[in-house]
């Protein structure tokens, strides 16, 4: 496992929890019919961000994979807001179809 604390500059692809990666996996699980797995990932992601917000009043960009502790970039309010689509899906509501993610990734 990549340890982001070694350099203080984590690679987004080798270890830290990165919410936009969670969201891309979530969307594919939904699209391919893996509803139970999508539900589990959505619930865990929502709890991760909820705990961060309760403790610090803001969200962070990265979280440590071992324990979910926020790691870097306090007050990061960008793609973390994709979690709102996860919450809407859990509630059986429509998700926002066009997201900023479409500008960068095939969603």
Order of alpha helices (4+ residues) and beta strands (2+ residues): beta-alpha-alpha-beta-alpha-alpha
